[in-house]
Amino acid sequence: MDKAFGWIGEIFQTLLRLLPWLVIVPATHEGVAFVHGHRIKRWKPGLHWYWPVATTYRTMMTVRQTQKIQSKVVMTKDNKTVIVGAMVTYYVDDIVAALAHIADLASDVIERAQGAILTEVTRHTMEEIQTDRANFNLKLNDVVGKALNGYGVQVIQIQLTEFAPTRALTLNGQAAIGTYTMWTGF
């Protein structure tokens, strides 16, 4: 019986798509509407009408956000192996760039920030980083801010959460795939 009258529900849903809908964008968010699939319209916090038949939309939190940068093993300028982890705090200042030009902002922030941080660590000796950690964090702010330019975010602060000497031992694993296994933290 459900299948016999299922077409009535489909017709009703199609008719609802022809009517305008109201979307509430909270004060902590902004959004973009894709009108006819190609025209981008910015939505600030508030009430917005849209026609589901011709428009899709996405919203995103624009307030302060934090991303943990996964720890990696890297070599400093004085050839010492260290493990480096960090925390990036940022806010979204350009919602169009963040939503319409980037598929996954959070993972892009992590990827770009991690690359900039690891590159900056390789340019300094371990002693330089350890003796003036606050100044090094400020340097990281500049470097990561430049790396994220055009991504619609402003970096508030970068902090190293992990920075310690380590030894990396690489074993040639002769498994079925023939990959390498890296052990760290000794």
C-alpha positions as CSV (number, residue, x, y, z in Angstrom):
1,M,0.0,0.0,0.0
2,D,2.9,2.4,0.8
3,K,4.3,1.9,-2.7
4,A,1.0,2.5,-4.3
5,F,0.7,5.9,-2.7
6,G,4.5,6.7,-2.6
7,W,4.1,8.8,-5.7
8,I,1.8,11.2,-3.8
9,G,4.6,11.9,-1.4
10,E,7.1,12.5,-4.2
11,I,4.7,15.0,-5.9
12,F,4.2,16.8,-2.6
13,Q,8.0,17.1,-2.0
14,T,8.5,18.4,-5.6
15,L,5.8,21.0,-5.1
16,L,7.5,22.1,-1.8
17,R,10.7,22.7,-3.7
18,L,8.9,25.4,-5.7
19,L,8.0,27.4,-2.7
20,P,10.6,29.7,-1.0
21,W,12.1,28.5,2.3
22,L,13.4,30.5,5.3
23,V,16.9,29.8,6.6
24,I,18.2,31.2,9.9
25,V,21.9,31.8,9.9
26,P,23.0,32.1,13.6
27,A,25.3,35.0,14.9
28,T,28.3,32.6,15.1
29,H,28.0,31.5,11.4
30,E,27.9,32.9,7.9
31,G,27.0,31.2,4.7
32,V,26.9,31.2,0.9
33,A,24.1,30.5,-1.5
34,F,24.7,29.0,-4.9
35,V,22.0,30.6,-7.0
36,H,21.4,28.5,-10.2
37,G,24.5,26.6,-9.2
38,H,27.0,29.2,-10.3
39,R,26.2,32.6,-8.8
40,I,27.6,32.9,-5.3
41,K,25.8,35.1,-2.7
42,R,27.2,35.8,0.7
43,W,24.8,35.3,3.7
44,K,25.5,37.2,6.9
45,P,23.9,36.2,10.2
46,G,20.1,36.6,10.0
47,L,17.1,35.4,8.0
48,H,17.4,34.5,4.4
49,W,14.9,33.3,1.8
50,Y,15.8,30.9,-0.9
51,W,14.1,28.7,-3.5
52,P,15.2,25.1,-3.2
53,V,14.5,24.3,-6.8
54,A,17.2,26.8,-8.0
55,T,19.5,27.4,-5.0
56,T,21.7,25.4,-2.6
57,Y,23.4,26.8,0.4
58,R,26.1,26.0,3.0
59,T,26.8,27.6,6.3
60,M,30.0,27.6,8.4
61,M,31.0,28.8,11.9
62,T,33.1,31.9,11.6
63,V,34.1,32.4,15.2
64,R,37.4,31.4,16.8
65,Q,38.3,27.8,16.0
66,T,41.3,25.5,16.9
67,Q,43.0,22.8,15.0
68,K,45.5,20.4,16.4
69,I,48.5,19.8,14.1
70,Q,49.6,16.2,14.3
71,S,53.1,15.5,15.6
72,K,55.8,14.8,13.0
73,V,59.4,13.9,13.2
74,V,61.7,16.5,11.5
75,M,65.3,17.4,11.5
76,T,66.5,20.9,12.7
77,K,69.2,23.0,11.1
78,D,71.8,21.5,13.4
79,N,70.8,18.0,12.3
80,K,69.0,17.0,15.5
81,T,65.8,14.9,15.1
82,V,62.8,16.4,16.9
83,I,59.2,15.7,17.2
84,V,57.0,18.7,16.5
85,G,53.3,19.2,17.2
86,A,51.3,22.4,17.3
87,M,47.9,24.0,17.9
88,V,46.5,26.6,15.4
89,T,43.8,29.1,16.5
90,Y,42.0,31.0,13.7
91,Y,38.7,32.6,12.7
92,V,37.0,32.8,9.3
93,D,37.1,36.3,7.8
94,D,36.1,35.6,4.2
95,I,33.2,33.1,4.0
96,V,33.1,33.0,0.2
97,A,36.8,31.9,0.0
98,A,36.3,29.4,2.8
99,L,33.2,27.7,1.4
100,A,33.1,28.3,-2.3
101,H,36.8,27.9,-3.2
102,I,37.9,25.2,-0.7
103,A,36.4,21.8,-0.3
104,D,37.4,21.1,3.3
105,L,38.7,24.1,5.2
106,A,39.7,22.3,8.4
107,S,41.9,19.8,6.7
108,D,43.4,22.5,4.4
109,V,44.3,24.6,7.5
110,I,45.9,21.5,9.1
111,E,47.9,20.6,5.9
112,R,49.1,24.2,5.1
113,A,49.9,25.0,8.7
114,Q,51.8,21.7,9.3
115,G,53.9,22.3,6.2
116,A,54.8,25.8,7.2
117,I,55.6,24.8,10.8
118,L,57.9,21.9,9.8
119,T,59.7,24.1,7.2
120,E,60.3,26.8,9.8
121,V,61.6,24.2,12.3
122,T,64.1,23.0,9.8
123,R,65.5,26.6,9.3
124,H,66.5,26.9,13.0
125,T,68.7,25.0,15.4
126,M,67.1,23.3,18.4
127,E,68.8,25.7,20.8
128,E,67.4,28.7,18.9
129,I,63.9,27.3,19.2
130,Q,64.2,26.3,22.9
131,T,65.8,29.5,24.2
132,D,63.2,31.9,22.8
133,R,60.0,29.8,22.3
134,A,57.7,32.9,22.5
135,N,59.6,34.6,19.7
136,F,59.6,31.4,17.7
137,N,55.8,31.1,18.1
138,L,55.4,34.7,16.8
139,K,57.5,33.7,13.8
140,L,55.3,30.7,13.3
141,N,52.2,33.1,13.3
142,D,53.7,35.0,10.4
143,V,54.7,32.0,8.4
144,V,51.4,30.1,8.8
145,G,49.5,33.3,8.2
146,K,51.2,33.7,4.8
147,A,50.7,30.0,4.0
148,L,46.9,30.4,4.7
149,N,46.6,33.7,2.7
150,G,43.6,33.3,0.3
151,Y,42.0,30.6,2.4
152,G,39.5,33.0,4.1
153,V,41.0,32.6,7.6
154,Q,43.0,34.8,9.9
155,V,45.5,33.1,12.2
156,I,45.1,34.3,15.9
157,Q,48.0,32.2,17.3
158,I,50.2,29.2,16.8
159,Q,51.6,27.3,19.7
160,L,54.0,24.4,19.8
161,T,52.4,21.7,21.9
162,E,55.2,19.2,21.4
163,F,58.8,19.9,20.8
164,A,61.3,17.4,22.0
165,P,64.4,15.5,20.8
166,T,63.7,12.1,19.5
167,R,65.3,9.2,17.7
168,A,63.8,7.8,14.6
169,L,64.5,4.2,13.7
170,T,63.5,3.0,10.3
171,L,63.2,-0.7,9.7
172,N,63.0,-2.2,6.2
173,G,59.9,-4.2,6.5
174,Q,59.8,-7.1,4.0
175,A,56.1,-7.6,4.3
176,A,53.8,-8.5,1.4
177,I,53.7,-4.9,0.3
178,G,57.3,-4.1,1.1
179,T,56.8,-0.8,3.0
180,Y,58.9,0.9,5.6
181,T,57.9,1.1,9.3
182,M,59.0,4.1,11.3
183,W,59.2,4.0,15.1
184,T,59.6,7.2,17.0
185,G,59.8,8.3,20.6
186,F,62.8,6.3,21.9
